[in-house]
Amino acid sequence: MKRDALVQLLDEALNTQQVRGDDWLEILSVVYETPTWKTFTEKAWAPRGNGLMVRGADEVEHVVTCVFPSDVILKRLEPRTFVFTEHPIDDAPGDVFAPLSTKTFERMKKDGISIYTAHAPLDHHPELSPSVLIADALGLTQKQTFLPIAQGLSGGAAVLGESALSVKELADSLQSFLGAEIPVKVVSAPHEKAGRVAVVAGGGADVKSLEAALALGCTTFVTGNAASPCGIPFVQEIRDKFRARATEAGVNVIDGTHYGTEKPAQLAMVKWFAARGVTATFEPGRPERR
């Protein structure tokens, strides 16, 4: 398939051209401290942080999906690969976000490797959102979306629903869905029953997200960075404030890691590409460990 035709399909399916103010842009500005990367990326990409980031070969021979691209992942890709990812940065060893290296950008340009990113557009999608996929896998009922994280998109990045399971049973169900490689942890369980469950996949352990869930009657919060070992100071501060507020509110908290809770969407995208006649595979990253 032609690259531009594939990009158009993605733009239309995910509404990446309409997104504004994606909350991920704040982290992007911290990680990419120097402007060097802008010489390799599409000018239209930077203001949105979504869509075609790096323009590779005209013809797409293979698609790879991943949660976090990295120098390691990109180094092992074949020339003319089209990469679909939620983030434009690496969740690097040492548990910190890191920019792609200049050497990697140069190699992508030389070998015709494209990168397409979708953060808020994927998180808001009614079928492909990681929060939606997890909520469905957990068997939540009476589901509703909430927590918009960008303008120009409908719905929200989180899902609220009812569960008759205990907290342990819900955590076991999450573990079964995410797979053995993902460490699932019950961070706190002041109540035996899960009750009204909020699923905020990815980096959802922040006070703003928790308050939005509490306003809807949340009693259990499922997310991806409540136990994060990330070493970035402002990420640690966000996590610690979240946990303090969750303790104060008496909310059950289950963590499935940032990578783990966003992996389901990338597996779903493999099927999305296949349905459109494009061969795709999921490229595993580095699951966070304790």
C-alpha positions as CSV (number, residue, x, y, z in Angstrom):
1,M,0.0,0.0,0.0
2,K,1.2,3.5,-0.7
3,R,2.3,5.4,2.5
4,D,0.1,8.4,1.8
5,A,-3.0,6.1,1.4
6,L,-2.3,4.4,4.7
7,V,-1.8,7.7,6.4
8,Q,-5.1,8.9,5.1
9,L,-6.8,5.8,6.4
10,L,-5.3,6.3,9.8
11,D,-6.1,10.0,9.9
12,E,-9.7,9.3,9.1
13,A,-10.1,6.4,11.5
14,L,-8.5,8.2,14.4
15,N,-9.3,11.8,13.7
16,T,-5.6,12.8,14.2
17,Q,-6.0,15.9,12.1
18,Q,-8.6,17.3,14.4
19,V,-6.8,16.8,17.7
20,R,-5.6,19.9,19.6
21,G,-3.9,20.3,23.0
22,D,-3.0,16.6,23.6
23,D,-1.8,16.5,27.2
24,W,1.2,14.4,26.1
25,L,2.8,17.4,24.5
26,E,3.9,18.6,28.0
27,I,6.0,15.5,28.5
28,L,7.3,15.7,24.9
29,S,8.7,19.2,25.6
30,V,10.5,17.9,28.6
31,V,12.1,14.9,26.9
32,Y,13.1,16.6,23.7
33,E,15.0,19.5,25.2
34,T,16.9,20.4,22.1
35,P,15.3,21.2,18.7
36,T,17.5,18.9,16.6
37,W,14.7,16.3,16.2
38,K,12.6,18.8,14.4
39,T,14.9,18.6,11.4
40,F,13.8,15.0,10.9
41,T,10.0,15.2,11.6
42,E,7.1,16.5,9.7
43,K,6.3,20.2,10.3
44,A,2.6,19.5,10.6
45,W,3.2,16.9,13.3
46,A,4.8,19.0,16.0
47,P,1.8,21.2,17.0
48,R,-0.5,18.2,17.3
49,G,2.0,15.5,18.4
50,N,-0.2,13.1,16.5
51,G,-0.2,11.7,12.9
52,L,2.8,11.1,10.5
53,M,5.9,12.0,12.5
54,V,8.7,10.8,10.2
55,R,8.0,10.4,6.4
56,G,9.7,7.2,5.1
57,A,9.4,5.3,1.8
58,D,6.5,5.9,-0.6
59,E,5.5,2.2,-0.5
60,V,4.7,0.4,2.8
61,E,6.0,-3.1,2.8
62,H,5.3,-3.9,6.5
63,V,3.8,-2.3,9.5
64,V,5.1,-2.7,13.1
65,T,3.1,-1.5,16.1
66,C,4.7,-0.8,19.5
67,V,3.8,1.0,22.7
68,F,7.0,3.0,23.0
69,P,9.5,3.2,20.1
70,S,13.1,2.9,21.1
71,D,16.5,3.0,19.5
72,V,16.7,-0.7,20.1
73,I,13.4,-1.5,18.4
74,L,14.0,0.9,15.5
75,K,17.5,-0.5,14.9
76,R,16.2,-4.0,14.2
77,L,13.5,-3.0,11.8
78,E,13.8,-3.7,8.1
79,P,14.1,-0.7,5.6
80,R,10.7,0.8,4.5
81,T,8.9,-0.3,7.7
82,F,5.9,1.8,8.7
83,V,5.8,2.1,12.5
84,F,2.6,2.8,14.4
85,T,3.0,3.8,18.0
86,E,1.2,5.6,20.8
87,H,4.3,7.6,21.9
88,P,7.1,9.4,20.1
89,I,9.6,8.6,22.8
90,D,11.3,5.6,24.5
91,D,10.5,4.3,28.0
92,A,14.2,3.6,28.4
93,P,16.2,1.4,30.7
94,G,16.6,3.2,34.1
95,D,12.8,3.8,34.0
96,V,12.8,7.2,32.5
97,F,11.4,8.6,29.3
98,A,14.1,9.3,26.7
99,P,14.2,10.8,23.2
100,L,15.1,8.9,20.1
101,S,18.7,9.5,19.3
102,T,19.9,11.6,16.3
103,K,21.6,8.4,15.0
104,T,18.2,6.7,15.0
105,F,16.5,9.6,13.2
106,E,19.3,9.5,10.6
107,R,18.9,5.8,10.1
108,M,15.1,6.1,9.6
109,K,15.6,8.8,6.9
110,K,18.3,6.7,5.2
111,D,16.2,3.5,5.2
112,G,12.8,5.0,4.5
113,I,11.3,4.1,7.9
114,S,8.1,6.0,8.7
115,I,6.6,6.7,12.2
116,Y,3.0,7.5,12.8
117,T,1.9,8.4,16.4
118,A,-1.5,8.4,17.9
119,H,-1.9,9.3,21.6
120,A,-5.2,11.0,22.5
121,P,-6.8,9.9,19.2
122,L,-6.1,6.2,20.1
123,D,-7.1,6.7,23.8
124,H,-10.4,8.3,22.8
125,H,-11.3,5.7,20.1
126,P,-14.6,3.9,20.9
127,E,-13.2,0.5,19.9
128,L,-9.4,0.7,19.9
129,S,-8.8,2.6,23.1
130,P,-6.7,0.7,25.6
131,S,-9.1,1.7,28.4
132,V,-12.1,0.4,26.4
133,L,-10.3,-2.9,25.6
134,I,-9.4,-3.5,29.2
135,A,-12.9,-2.6,30.5
136,D,-14.4,-5.1,28.0
137,A,-11.9,-7.7,29.0
138,L,-12.7,-7.2,32.7
139,G,-16.4,-7.7,32.0
140,L,-17.5,-4.2,33.2
141,T,-21.1,-3.4,32.7
142,Q,-23.0,-0.1,32.4
143,K,-19.9,1.4,30.8
144,Q,-19.4,5.1,30.1
145,T,-16.4,7.0,28.8
146,F,-15.0,10.1,30.6
147,L,-11.8,12.1,31.0
148,P,-11.1,13.9,27.7
149,I,-7.3,14.5,27.3
150,A,-7.4,16.7,24.1
151,Q,-9.7,19.0,22.2
152,G,-11.3,18.1,18.9
153,L,-12.2,14.5,19.9
154,S,-15.4,13.0,21.2
155,G,-15.6,10.8,24.3
156,G,-12.8,10.4,26.7
157,A,-9.7,8.4,27.5
158,A,-11.1,6.5,30.5
159,V,-14.0,4.1,31.1
160,L,-16.2,3.7,34.1
161,G,-18.2,0.5,34.7
162,E,-19.7,-1.8,37.3
163,S,-18.1,-5.1,38.5
164,A,-19.3,-7.8,40.8
165,L,-15.8,-9.1,41.3
166,S,-13.6,-8.8,44.3
167,V,-10.5,-6.6,44.0
168,K,-8.3,-9.7,43.9
169,E,-10.5,-11.3,41.2
170,L,-10.4,-8.1,39.2
171,A,-6.6,-8.0,39.4
172,D,-6.4,-11.7,38.4
173,S,-8.6,-11.0,35.4
174,L,-6.4,-8.1,34.4
175,Q,-3.3,-10.2,34.8
176,S,-4.9,-12.9,32.6
177,F,-5.7,-10.4,29.9
178,L,-2.4,-8.5,29.9
179,G,-0.3,-11.7,30.1
180,A,2.4,-13.1,32.4
181,E,5.1,-10.7,31.2
182,I,3.2,-7.7,32.7
183,P,3.4,-7.2,36.5
184,V,0.0,-6.5,37.9
185,K,-0.1,-5.2,41.4
186,V,-2.9,-4.4,43.9
187,V,-1.5,-1.1,45.3
188,S,-4.3,-0.6,47.8
189,A,-7.5,-2.5,48.7
190,P,-9.4,-0.9,51.5
191,H,-12.6,-2.6,50.2
192,E,-13.1,-6.3,49.3
193,K,-15.4,-5.6,46.3
194,A,-14.3,-3.8,43.2
195,G,-17.7,-2.1,42.7
196,R,-17.6,0.9,40.4
197,V,-14.4,0.6,38.4
198,A,-12.5,3.3,36.5
199,V,-10.1,2.1,33.9
200,V,-7.5,4.8,33.0
201,A,-4.9,3.0,30.9
202,G,-1.3,4.2,30.5
203,G,-0.1,7.1,32.7
204,G,-3.4,7.7,34.4
205,A,-2.4,7.8,38.0
206,D,-2.8,11.5,38.6
207,V,-5.0,13.5,40.9
208,K,-7.0,15.1,38.1
209,S,-8.0,11.7,36.6
210,L,-8.8,10.4,40.1
211,E,-11.0,13.3,40.9
212,A,-12.9,12.9,37.7
213,A,-13.4,9.2,38.5
214,L,-14.4,10.0,42.1
215,A,-17.0,12.4,40.9
216,L,-18.6,9.5,39.1
217,G,-18.6,7.3,42.2
218,C,-15.5,5.3,41.5
219,T,-14.5,2.8,44.2
220,T,-11.7,1.0,42.2
221,F,-9.1,2.7,40.0
222,V,-7.2,0.6,37.4
223,T,-4.3,2.3,35.7
224,G,-0.7,2.0,34.6
225,N,1.6,4.1,36.7
226,A,0.4,4.0,40.3
227,A,3.4,1.9,41.1
228,S,5.7,3.4,38.5
229,P,9.5,3.3,39.1
230,C,10.0,6.2,36.6
231,G,12.8,8.4,37.8
232,I,11.6,11.7,36.4
233,P,11.0,14.0,39.4
234,F,7.8,15.5,38.2
235,V,6.4,12.0,37.3
236,Q,7.3,10.8,40.8
237,E,5.5,13.9,42.3
238,I,2.4,13.2,40.2
239,R,2.4,9.5,41.3
240,D,2.9,10.3,45.0
241,K,0.1,12.9,45.1
242,F,-2.2,10.4,43.3
243,R,-1.5,7.7,45.9
244,A,-2.0,10.1,48.8
245,R,-5.3,11.2,47.4
246,A,-6.4,7.6,46.7
247,T,-5.6,6.7,50.3
248,E,-7.5,9.7,51.6
249,A,-10.5,8.8,49.4
250,G,-10.4,5.1,50.3
251,V,-10.2,3.9,46.7
252,N,-8.9,0.5,45.6
253,V,-6.0,0.9,43.2
254,I,-4.7,-1.7,40.7
255,D,-1.6,-1.1,38.6
256,G,-0.8,-2.9,35.3
257,T,2.1,-0.7,34.3
258,H,2.1,2.0,31.6
259,Y,3.4,-0.3,29.0
260,G,1.2,-3.2,30.0
261,T,-2.1,-1.3,30.0
262,E,-1.4,0.2,26.6
263,K,-0.2,-2.9,24.9
264,P,-3.7,-4.2,24.1
265,A,-4.4,-1.3,21.8
266,Q,-1.2,-2.1,19.8
267,L,-2.2,-5.7,19.4
268,A,-5.7,-4.5,18.3
269,M,-4.0,-2.3,15.7
270,V,-2.3,-5.3,14.2
271,K,-5.7,-6.7,13.4
272,W,-6.8,-3.3,12.1
273,F,-4.0,-3.1,9.6
274,A,-4.6,-6.8,8.5
275,A,-8.3,-6.0,7.9
276,R,-7.1,-3.4,5.4
277,G,-4.7,-5.8,3.6
278,V,-1.5,-4.6,5.3
279,T,0.8,-7.1,7.0
280,A,1.5,-6.0,10.5
281,T,3.2,-7.4,13.6
282,F,3.5,-6.2,17.2
283,E,7.1,-5.4,18.4
284,P,7.4,-6.1,22.1
285,G,9.0,-3.4,24.3
286,R,10.5,-3.6,27.8
287,P,7.8,-4.3,30.4
288,E,8.4,-2.3,33.6
289,R,9.6,-4.3,36.5
290,R,9.7,-3.9,40.2
